[in-house]
């Protein structure tokens, strides 16, 4: 499992159902906003964001004490696309990870979507807007706001996960909260660094993508932008992901430390590419590269098709 991807068995029935119901309601509202405001020019960017987030989430980095972390990407997607589209992007990635790779449990899917797609996105975007309204709209402020928002979003998602574990009786709140918070305070630094680096690169090369307007000028190189973005995402998945840190992630390390790792249940079904490897292929490195490439392409296609389906026939002017 990856950081905060809760497996089957960690949550009881009431918490799993509550997470599913809340996430479904939030996504319904997000899709309603997307249907009202999304323009056709933005649809490929939603697919591209999903591809990049999927690939980037494969890149575990070392934190401390044998623990690793990885990018969530909620604040990054929200800064580039807005909160509603970001929720769609993260949800598509989480659903794909669960069903294709057994990364996160099926029964915990609603809870995982709540933590990383709903809570992290909403918190991160809210902090980002608050800092910019208080401190101004210069690029320096924008980057500082991005970094702080990304860090806060990671900690918020960790607290949400700790609360779900405590509500399920998996581990006591007074143990889960400090354990999850402390490790993700550090993981959040990595989240902030990566998110800010990507936003700074975009501000330098394609500043119109950070426009406050809902319809920035993406022409005449929109196709080139998506192609280059997909190639970068595929490069991360194929060449970098196989070399990612193999240390246990935040939740896995804490489960071992606090003694509830045994509560993880076997997946409800066998995913085609469990744990990002190709069954029967002897080389784990090659298997991870192939699985990462396939996942990146599917993530793009899934998010793109969802956004295309939600796009109104006649674009509306966003407020």
N, C-alpha and C positions, 0 to 999 in steps of 0.2 A: 504494500500500500504506500501511497505517496502522502506527503504532509497534509494532514487534515482530511484525507480521503478515508472516511470511516468505513470499516469493513462490515459485513454481515456479522451479527452476534453481539456487537458492542452496544446496540440500542434496544430498548424494550419496545413492545408493540405500540404503546400510547405515544411515545416520543417519535417513533418512526412515522406514525400516521399524522401526528401534528406537524412534523417537518414537511411531509408531503402536501398536506392541505395548505399550509401557509405559503410554501413555495409555488404551488399551482396557482393560488390567488394572486401572488405578486407577479408571476409570469404572465398571467392573463391581463393584468393591468399594463405591464410592459408591452405586450404585443398589441394592445389597443392603442398605446401611444405610438408605437412603431407604424401601425397601419395608418394612423392619422398624419404622421409627420415625415416618414421616410421617403426620400426621393430615389428614383432609379439610379442616379449617379453614385449613391452611397452603398448600394447593394454589394458590389464587389469588395468594398472595404470591410464589410461585415464578414464575408467569407475569408478575406485575408487575415483579419484580426483573429479569427478562430484558428486558422492554420498556424499562425505565429504563436499564439498562446499554447496550443497543444504541443508544438515542438519545444517551446521554452520550458514548459512544465516537465519535460523529460530530463532537463539539465540540473540534476541535484548538485548543490555546492556544499562543501564542508562548513560546519558552523563551529562546534566545539564539543569536546568530550565524546567524540565518535558519533555525533549527530549531524545529519544533513538537512538541507531545506531546498525549496525551489520556488520559482516565481508563481504567484497566483494569477496575476495579470488583470485583475478586476479594475484597478485604478487606471492602468494603461488603456484598457478598452474604453473606460468611461470618459477619460480625457479626450480621446480621439473621436469617439462616436456618440457620446451621451450615455446616460445611465440605462435607459431602456434597451438600447441596442447592445450595451455591454452585458446586461443580464442575459440576453438571448445568446450572445457569443459564449459566455462562460457556461451556460446551461447546455448548449450543444456540445461543448468540449467534455463536460462531466458525464453526459449521457453516453457519448462515444467511448470514453475511458471505461465506463462501467460495463457496457454491453460487448465491446470488442476486446477489451484487455483484462477484464475482472479487476479493474483498478477502482476500488470503492464498491461497497455492497449494494445489491439491488434494493434490499429493504432499507438501506441508509441513503439511497439516492436523493430523496427529498430533503433530508437533513444536510447532505453535502451541497446540494444546490442552494439551500438557505444560507449556509455559512459562506460559501465562496462566490456564488453568483448574485445573491440578494444582499446579504449583510455586508460583505466586503465591498461590493459595488456602491451600495447606498452610502455607507460610511465614508469611503474614499472620495466619492464625488462631492458629498456634502462638505467635507473638510477642504477639499480643493477649491470649491466655490467660496467658502467662508474666508479662507486665507487671501484669495485674490480680491475679494470685496473689501477686505480690511487694508491690505498692503499695496494694492494697485495692480496694474495689468501689464507691467513690463515683462520682458522675457525672463529676466532674473527672478522676478517674483513668481512667474508661472512655473519655473523649474523648481524653485523652493517649495511652492505649494504642491507640486506633483510629488516630490520626494516625501514630504511630511504626510500627505494623504495616503501614499502607498504604504508607508510604515504603519500608520494608524489602521488601515484596512486589514493588514495582516494580523495585527493584534486583536482587532475586533472579531475576525473570523475565528481566531483561536479561543477567545472567550466564549463565543457561541458554541464551539465544539465542546469545550469544558462543561458548559451548562447542560448540553444534551447528554453527555456521559453521566453527569451527576443526577439528572432527572431520571435516567434509566437505572440508577443504582449500580452502575458499573464501577464507579470510583467516587469517593466522597468529594463534595464541592471544595472543601478546604484543602484537599490534595490536588484536585484537577486544576483549579484556577491558577495557583502559583506555578505549577509545573508547566502547563500549556502557555501561560503568559510569558514566563521568563525565557523559554527557548524561542518563542516567536517574536519577542522583543529583538532578539539577535537576527533571526531569519528575516524580520522586517527590514533590517538594514540592507540586506541583499536585495530584497524586493524594491526598496527605494532607489538603490543604486542602478539596478537594471532598468527600472521604469523611467527614471530620469535620463539615463543615457539614451534610451530609445526616443523619448520625447525631444531631447536636445538634438539628436540626429535628424529627426523629422522637421524640427523648427529650422534647421540649417538648410535642408534640401527641398522640403515641400511644405513651407510655412502655411499655405492655404488650408492644409489638413487640420490645422489647429485654429482655424477661423471660428469666431463666435457665430458666424452665419451658418444656417442649416444647409445652405447650398453653396459651399465653396467651389471655386472654379477648378474642377478636376481635369479639364481638358487643356491641351490636346493630347496628353500623355497618360491617360488613365490606364489604358491597356498595358503600357510599359511599366507603370507603377505596380500594378497587380502582379505582372510577370516577375519583376525583380523581387518583390516581396515574397512571392511563393518560392522562388529559388533560394532566397535567404533562409526561409523557414525549413525547406527541404535540406539545405546544407547543415543547419543545426541538428535536425533529426538524424541525418545519415552519418555525418562526420564527427559531431560533438557529443551527441547523446550516448553513444556506446562507451565514451570515456568519462561519463558523469560519475560523481562520487557514489560509491556503493554503500556508504554508511547508512544505517537506518534513519528514516525521516523523523520529524519531531514527534508525531503521534505514536509511531511504532516504538521509538526509544522510551517515551514516557510510559507506554503500556508495559514494557519490559521492566522499567525501573519501579513502577508502582504495583506490578504483579497482576495485571488483568489481561495480559496478552493471550492467555489461554481461552478467553471468552470469544475470541474471533472464530466464527463458524466457517465451514467450507462454503464456497460460492454456491448459489442456488442452481447455476447451470455452468457448463464448461464454455467459456468464451473462445472464439476462434484463435486468438493470439494472447493467451494468458501471460501476464507479467512481461509483456512486450517482447516475446520471443516467438520464433517460428517452430512449432512442434516438429520434431524429427530432424531439425537442422542442428548439426553438432557445434557449429561456431556460434557462441552467444553474441559475439560482436557483430557478426553479419546479420544474425537474426534480429537484434535490436535495431540495426540500421534499416532493415527491410520493414520491420513493424512500424518504426517511426515514420518512414516515408509514406507507407500506406495510411497510417493514422492522420498524417498531415494533410494528405489529399482528401481523405474522407471528411475531416473536420472542415476544410474549405467548402466542399460540396454540400455538406449538411447545413452549415450556417448560411451559405449562399442561397440554397433552395428555400430555406425557411424565410429568409429576408425577401426573396423574390415573391414568394407566396403572399407575404404580408404587405408588399408594396402596393399602394393604391393605383388603380388604372390611370388616374389623372393626378399628378403630384399636387400636393397642397402646400401652401406657404406655411412654414413653421413659425411659431411665435418665439 
